[in-house]
Each structure stands twice: as C-alpha cells, then as structure tokens.
Amino acid sequence: MRIIFPFRQAVDLTSIRKRLAVRFEKIRVEDRPDPISQLVGFFIDSRIYDWKSWDAFVRLVQRYSSWDKVADGLDADDSLSRIGK
C-alpha cells in the first residue's frame, strides 16, 4: 500500500523561487545546465569533496565530447573512480 502525503511542493517551490528571484535575480534558461549535466554534477558532488567536484566535472566534460561517450568510456576504463583525484 502506498500512502500519498499532500506536501504542496509545487506551491512551496513556486513561492521559494519567487523570493529567490527577487533577491538574486531569475536564473536565465541559457545559464541552467541540461538535465543530464545536472545529474552527473550531483552524482560527482555526492562522491567527492565540494571543492573538488567542479574540477572533476570539468575534467570529465573535457575528456569526453558527449554523455554517451562518458558512459562508454567509463565502462571501458572506469575513469570516474580516478576523476576526483
């Protein structure tokens, strides 16, 4: 049995975004990373220290020209285990 809780997330997030936009300006769509980049960035962030994670992400992007090649390359040589070092 699955219980659904009414957290009102959509309303809460809209309110938070509006307040943040007043304080920090609205994030332009062109400044926002694509969803796959965000996912990869979050994964790297969860595995390495914050101060190293951006450098690791940049090295990964520089080494491979697409996320498909990242997946193929990681299967071949397990680069992700060394990318934060």
CORCORZI-V415882 format. One record per backbone hydrogen bond with DSSP energy under -1.0 kcal/mol. NH is the residue of the N-H (numbers start at 1). CO is the residue of the C=O. If there is no record, write none. Layout:
NH:CO, NH:CO
//
This chain:
7:5, 12:8, 13:9, 14:10, 15:11, 16:12, 17:13, 18:14, 19:15, 20:16, 21:17, 22:18, 23:19, 24:20, 25:21, 31:28, 32:29, 38:34, 39:35, 40:36, 41:37, 42:38, 43:39, 44:40, 45:41, 46:42, 47:44, 48:44, 52:49, 53:49, 56:52, 57:53, 58:54, 59:55, 60:56, 61:57, 62:58, 63:59, 64:60, 70:66, 71:67, 72:68, 73:69, 74:70, 75:71, 76:72, 77:73, 78:74, 82:79, 83:79, 85:82
//
